[in-house]
Amino acid sequence: MENEEYQKTQNEVQNEGTVENSTSEETNEKTIKKDEGVGPIIGSIIVIILIVIGGIYYWNSIVSKEVQQKPAENTPEESIDSIEADLNAEISDLDIIEADIQAEFDAQSNI
């Protein structure tokens, strides 16, 4: 009988120990799960930031290459020459118009 009581007591102590152990294990697992949730999120954010920074760097390098490779469309000498040519064309057009007006005026004066 004493042996049976001893075994019951022993079983109760073991059960209490397993209950306590399982409770502490569950608590540890919950703590670990909470910690595991933050790490991947922070890692993902860092990776996304690095990708964005790399994209901006790549885009800027392409834009700067295009600017360097593009020849200047209007150099000062070409601009001056083209403006001068346009003015000379306008002056010759004005001379023609002036001659026409003068001819009409002379024709009306003779009437």
PyMOL commands that place a pseudoatom at each C-alpha (Angstrom):
pseudoatom trace, name=CA, resn=MET, resi=1, chain=A, elem=C, hetatm=0, pos=[0.000, 0.000, 0.000]
pseudoatom trace, name=CA, resn=GLU, resi=2, chain=A, elem=C, hetatm=0, pos=[2.775, 2.352, 0.825]
pseudoatom trace, name=CA, resn=ASN, resi=3, chain=A, elem=C, hetatm=0, pos=[4.320, 1.420, -2.421]
pseudoatom trace, name=CA, resn=GLU, resi=4, chain=A, elem=C, hetatm=0, pos=[1.147, 2.375, -4.240]
pseudoatom trace, name=CA, resn=GLU, resi=5, chain=A, elem=C, hetatm=0, pos=[0.961, 5.722, -2.444]
pseudoatom trace, name=CA, resn=TYR, resi=6, chain=A, elem=C, hetatm=0, pos=[4.574, 6.367, -3.245]
pseudoatom trace, name=CA, resn=GLN, resi=7, chain=A, elem=C, hetatm=0, pos=[3.939, 5.647, -6.918]
pseudoatom trace, name=CA, resn=LYS, resi=8, chain=A, elem=C, hetatm=0, pos=[0.878, 7.923, -6.971]
pseudoatom trace, name=CA, resn=THR, resi=9, chain=A, elem=C, hetatm=0, pos=[2.844, 10.682, -5.338]
pseudoatom trace, name=CA, resn=GLN, resi=10, chain=A, elem=C, hetatm=0, pos=[5.685, 10.082, -7.744]
pseudoatom trace, name=CA, resn=ASN, resi=11, chain=A, elem=C, hetatm=0, pos=[3.288, 10.211, -10.696]
pseudoatom trace, name=CA, resn=GLU, resi=12, chain=A, elem=C, hetatm=0, pos=[1.718, 13.441, -9.432]
pseudoatom trace, name=CA, resn=VAL, resi=13, chain=A, elem=C, hetatm=0, pos=[5.115, 15.056, -9.045]
pseudoatom trace, name=CA, resn=GLN, resi=14, chain=A, elem=C, hetatm=0, pos=[6.070, 13.952, -12.533]
pseudoatom trace, name=CA, resn=ASN, resi=15, chain=A, elem=C, hetatm=0, pos=[2.770, 15.179, -13.944]
pseudoatom trace, name=CA, resn=GLU, resi=16, chain=A, elem=C, hetatm=0, pos=[3.174, 18.538, -12.244]
pseudoatom trace, name=CA, resn=GLY, resi=17, chain=A, elem=C, hetatm=0, pos=[6.694, 18.760, -13.616]
pseudoatom trace, name=CA, resn=THR, resi=18, chain=A, elem=C, hetatm=0, pos=[5.506, 17.984, -17.130]
pseudoatom trace, name=CA, resn=VAL, resi=19, chain=A, elem=C, hetatm=0, pos=[2.674, 20.454, -16.807]
pseudoatom trace, name=CA, resn=GLU, resi=20, chain=A, elem=C, hetatm=0, pos=[5.105, 23.106, -15.640]
pseudoatom trace, name=CA, resn=ASN, resi=21, chain=A, elem=C, hetatm=0, pos=[7.588, 22.134, -18.347]
pseudoatom trace, name=CA, resn=SER, resi=22, chain=A, elem=C, hetatm=0, pos=[4.957, 22.131, -21.063]
pseudoatom trace, name=CA, resn=THR, resi=23, chain=A, elem=C, hetatm=0, pos=[3.682, 25.516, -19.893]
pseudoatom trace, name=CA, resn=SER, resi=24, chain=A, elem=C, hetatm=0, pos=[7.165, 26.993, -19.876]
pseudoatom trace, name=CA, resn=GLU, resi=25, chain=A, elem=C, hetatm=0, pos=[7.870, 25.401, -23.276]
pseudoatom trace, name=CA, resn=GLU, resi=26, chain=A, elem=C, hetatm=0, pos=[4.671, 26.902, -24.684]
pseudoatom trace, name=CA, resn=THR, resi=27, chain=A, elem=C, hetatm=0, pos=[5.643, 30.291, -23.284]
pseudoatom trace, name=CA, resn=ASN, resi=28, chain=A, elem=C, hetatm=0, pos=[9.121, 29.977, -24.797]
pseudoatom trace, name=CA, resn=GLU, resi=29, chain=A, elem=C, hetatm=0, pos=[7.619, 28.960, -28.146]
pseudoatom trace, name=CA, resn=LYS, resi=30, chain=A, elem=C, hetatm=0, pos=[5.288, 31.957, -28.102]
pseudoatom trace, name=CA, resn=THR, resi=31, chain=A, elem=C, hetatm=0, pos=[8.196, 34.251, -27.286]
pseudoatom trace, name=CA, resn=ILE, resi=32, chain=A, elem=C, hetatm=0, pos=[10.258, 32.725, -30.062]
pseudoatom trace, name=CA, resn=LYS, resi=33, chain=A, elem=C, hetatm=0, pos=[7.375, 33.034, -32.523]
pseudoatom trace, name=CA, resn=LYS, resi=34, chain=A, elem=C, hetatm=0, pos=[6.965, 36.707, -31.662]
pseudoatom trace, name=CA, resn=ASP, resi=35, chain=A, elem=C, hetatm=0, pos=[10.674, 37.290, -32.227]
pseudoatom trace, name=CA, resn=GLU, resi=36, chain=A, elem=C, hetatm=0, pos=[10.641, 35.355, -35.490]
pseudoatom trace, name=CA, resn=GLY, resi=37, chain=A, elem=C, hetatm=0, pos=[7.898, 37.600, -36.886]
pseudoatom trace, name=CA, resn=VAL, resi=38, chain=A, elem=C, hetatm=0, pos=[9.946, 40.793, -36.569]
pseudoatom trace, name=CA, resn=GLY, resi=39, chain=A, elem=C, hetatm=0, pos=[13.211, 39.572, -38.094]
pseudoatom trace, name=CA, resn=PRO, resi=40, chain=A, elem=C, hetatm=0, pos=[11.929, 38.654, -41.559]
pseudoatom trace, name=CA, resn=ILE, resi=41, chain=A, elem=C, hetatm=0, pos=[9.943, 41.876, -41.783]
pseudoatom trace, name=CA, resn=ILE, resi=42, chain=A, elem=C, hetatm=0, pos=[12.997, 44.000, -40.990]
pseudoatom trace, name=CA, resn=GLY, resi=43, chain=A, elem=C, hetatm=0, pos=[15.077, 41.950, -43.431]
pseudoatom trace, name=CA, resn=SER, resi=44, chain=A, elem=C, hetatm=0, pos=[12.484, 42.425, -46.159]
pseudoatom trace, name=CA, resn=ILE, resi=45, chain=A, elem=C, hetatm=0, pos=[12.376, 46.178, -45.576]
pseudoatom trace, name=CA, resn=ILE, resi=46, chain=A, elem=C, hetatm=0, pos=[16.171, 46.400, -45.814]
pseudoatom trace, name=CA, resn=VAL, resi=47, chain=A, elem=C, hetatm=0, pos=[16.178, 44.407, -49.066]
pseudoatom trace, name=CA, resn=ILE, resi=48, chain=A, elem=C, hetatm=0, pos=[13.461, 46.605, -50.569]
pseudoatom trace, name=CA, resn=ILE, resi=49, chain=A, elem=C, hetatm=0, pos=[15.360, 49.771, -49.599]
pseudoatom trace, name=CA, resn=LEU, resi=50, chain=A, elem=C, hetatm=0, pos=[18.537, 48.421, -51.194]
pseudoatom trace, name=CA, resn=ILE, resi=51, chain=A, elem=C, hetatm=0, pos=[16.674, 47.556, -54.403]
pseudoatom trace, name=CA, resn=VAL, resi=52, chain=A, elem=C, hetatm=0, pos=[15.179, 51.059, -54.583]
pseudoatom trace, name=CA, resn=ILE, resi=53, chain=A, elem=C, hetatm=0, pos=[18.566, 52.699, -54.001]
pseudoatom trace, name=CA, resn=GLY, resi=54, chain=A, elem=C, hetatm=0, pos=[20.132, 50.474, -56.678]
pseudoatom trace, name=CA, resn=GLY, resi=55, chain=A, elem=C, hetatm=0, pos=[17.358, 51.363, -59.135]
pseudoatom trace, name=CA, resn=ILE, resi=56, chain=A, elem=C, hetatm=0, pos=[17.819, 55.087, -58.538]
pseudoatom trace, name=CA, resn=TYR, resi=57, chain=A, elem=C, hetatm=0, pos=[21.582, 54.765, -59.020]
pseudoatom trace, name=CA, resn=TYR, resi=58, chain=A, elem=C, hetatm=0, pos=[21.123, 52.790, -62.249]
pseudoatom trace, name=CA, resn=TRP, resi=59, chain=A, elem=C, hetatm=0, pos=[18.550, 55.255, -63.613]
pseudoatom trace, name=CA, resn=ASN, resi=60, chain=A, elem=C, hetatm=0, pos=[20.800, 58.235, -62.838]
pseudoatom trace, name=CA, resn=SER, resi=61, chain=A, elem=C, hetatm=0, pos=[23.750, 56.586, -64.580]
pseudoatom trace, name=CA, resn=ILE, resi=62, chain=A, elem=C, hetatm=0, pos=[21.655, 56.008, -67.740]
pseudoatom trace, name=CA, resn=VAL, resi=63, chain=A, elem=C, hetatm=0, pos=[20.385, 59.588, -67.741]
pseudoatom trace, name=CA, resn=SER, resi=64, chain=A, elem=C, hetatm=0, pos=[23.887, 61.024, -67.308]
pseudoatom trace, name=CA, resn=LYS, resi=65, chain=A, elem=C, hetatm=0, pos=[25.195, 58.862, -70.188]
pseudoatom trace, name=CA, resn=GLU, resi=66, chain=A, elem=C, hetatm=0, pos=[22.426, 60.145, -72.471]
pseudoatom trace, name=CA, resn=VAL, resi=67, chain=A, elem=C, hetatm=0, pos=[23.240, 63.739, -71.578]
pseudoatom trace, name=CA, resn=GLN, resi=68, chain=A, elem=C, hetatm=0, pos=[26.951, 63.193, -72.213]
pseudoatom trace, name=CA, resn=GLN, resi=69, chain=A, elem=C, hetatm=0, pos=[26.385, 61.436, -75.552]
pseudoatom trace, name=CA, resn=LYS, resi=70, chain=A, elem=C, hetatm=0, pos=[23.882, 63.969, -76.905]
pseudoatom trace, name=CA, resn=PRO, resi=71, chain=A, elem=C, hetatm=0, pos=[25.623, 66.594, -79.043]
pseudoatom trace, name=CA, resn=ALA, resi=72, chain=A, elem=C, hetatm=0, pos=[24.743, 70.176, -78.390]
pseudoatom trace, name=CA, resn=GLU, resi=73, chain=A, elem=C, hetatm=0, pos=[21.933, 71.141, -80.742]
pseudoatom trace, name=CA, resn=ASN, resi=74, chain=A, elem=C, hetatm=0, pos=[22.668, 74.826, -80.915]
pseudoatom trace, name=CA, resn=THR, resi=75, chain=A, elem=C, hetatm=0, pos=[26.202, 76.021, -80.509]
pseudoatom trace, name=CA, resn=PRO, resi=76, chain=A, elem=C, hetatm=0, pos=[26.621, 79.793, -80.290]
pseudoatom trace, name=CA, resn=GLU, resi=77, chain=A, elem=C, hetatm=0, pos=[28.241, 80.066, -83.726]
pseudoatom trace, name=CA, resn=GLU, resi=78, chain=A, elem=C, hetatm=0, pos=[25.525, 78.028, -85.420]
pseudoatom trace, name=CA, resn=SER, resi=79, chain=A, elem=C, hetatm=0, pos=[22.844, 80.046, -83.641]
pseudoatom trace, name=CA, resn=ILE, resi=80, chain=A, elem=C, hetatm=0, pos=[24.288, 83.338, -84.798]
pseudoatom trace, name=CA, resn=ASP, resi=81, chain=A, elem=C, hetatm=0, pos=[24.692, 82.092, -88.367]
pseudoatom trace, name=CA, resn=SER, resi=82, chain=A, elem=C, hetatm=0, pos=[21.146, 80.737, -88.511]
pseudoatom trace, name=CA, resn=ILE, resi=83, chain=A, elem=C, hetatm=0, pos=[19.706, 83.948, -87.050]
pseudoatom trace, name=CA, resn=GLU, resi=84, chain=A, elem=C, hetatm=0, pos=[21.666, 86.014, -89.541]
pseudoatom trace, name=CA, resn=ALA, resi=85, chain=A, elem=C, hetatm=0, pos=[20.439, 83.862, -92.431]
pseudoatom trace, name=CA, resn=ASP, resi=86, chain=A, elem=C, hetatm=0, pos=[16.844, 84.221, -91.255]
pseudoatom trace, name=CA, resn=LEU, resi=87, chain=A, elem=C, hetatm=0, pos=[17.204, 88.003, -91.027]
pseudoatom trace, name=CA, resn=ASN, resi=88, chain=A, elem=C, hetatm=0, pos=[18.711, 88.217, -94.508]
pseudoatom trace, name=CA, resn=ALA, resi=89, chain=A, elem=C, hetatm=0, pos=[15.803, 86.152, -95.870]
pseudoatom trace, name=CA, resn=GLU, resi=90, chain=A, elem=C, hetatm=0, pos=[13.323, 88.463, -94.156]
pseudoatom trace, name=CA, resn=ILE, resi=91, chain=A, elem=C, hetatm=0, pos=[15.102, 91.551, -95.508]
pseudoatom trace, name=CA, resn=SER, resi=92, chain=A, elem=C, hetatm=0, pos=[14.979, 90.201, -99.055]
pseudoatom trace, name=CA, resn=ASP, resi=93, chain=A, elem=C, hetatm=0, pos=[11.269, 89.437, -98.584]
pseudoatom trace, name=CA, resn=LEU, resi=94, chain=A, elem=C, hetatm=0, pos=[10.730, 92.976, -97.322]
pseudoatom trace, name=CA, resn=ASP, resi=95, chain=A, elem=C, hetatm=0, pos=[12.586, 94.354, -100.356]
pseudoatom trace, name=CA, resn=ILE, resi=96, chain=A, elem=C, hetatm=0, pos=[10.259, 92.443, -102.665]
pseudoatom trace, name=CA, resn=ILE, resi=97, chain=A, elem=C, hetatm=0, pos=[7.178, 93.649, -100.770]
pseudoatom trace, name=CA, resn=GLU, resi=98, chain=A, elem=C, hetatm=0, pos=[8.497, 97.236, -100.846]
pseudoatom trace, name=CA, resn=ALA, resi=99, chain=A, elem=C, hetatm=0, pos=[9.039, 97.017, -104.601]
pseudoatom trace, name=CA, resn=ASP, resi=100, chain=A, elem=C, hetatm=0, pos=[5.464, 95.752, -105.083]
pseudoatom trace, name=CA, resn=ILE, resi=101, chain=A, elem=C, hetatm=0, pos=[4.019, 98.554, -102.962]
pseudoatom trace, name=CA, resn=GLN, resi=102, chain=A, elem=C, hetatm=0, pos=[6.090, 101.129, -104.825]
pseudoatom trace, name=CA, resn=ALA, resi=103, chain=A, elem=C, hetatm=0, pos=[4.893, 99.728, -108.151]
pseudoatom trace, name=CA, resn=GLU, resi=104, chain=A, elem=C, hetatm=0, pos=[1.236, 99.908, -107.063]
pseudoatom trace, name=CA, resn=PHE, resi=105, chain=A, elem=C, hetatm=0, pos=[1.721, 103.445, -105.751]
pseudoatom trace, name=CA, resn=ASP, resi=106, chain=A, elem=C, hetatm=0, pos=[3.316, 104.550, -109.017]
pseudoatom trace, name=CA, resn=ALA, resi=107, chain=A, elem=C, hetatm=0, pos=[0.500, 102.905, -110.977]
pseudoatom trace, name=CA, resn=GLN, resi=108, chain=A, elem=C, hetatm=0, pos=[-2.163, 104.715, -108.944]
pseudoatom trace, name=CA, resn=SER, resi=109, chain=A, elem=C, hetatm=0, pos=[-0.306, 108.015, -109.174]
pseudoatom trace, name=CA, resn=ASN, resi=110, chain=A, elem=C, hetatm=0, pos=[-0.313, 107.841, -112.971]
pseudoatom trace, name=CA, resn=ILE, resi=111, chain=A, elem=C, hetatm=0, pos=[-4.044, 107.393, -113.183]
for i in range(1, 111): cmd.bond("trace and resi %d" % i, "trace and resi %d" % (i + 1))
show_as sticks, trace
zoom trace
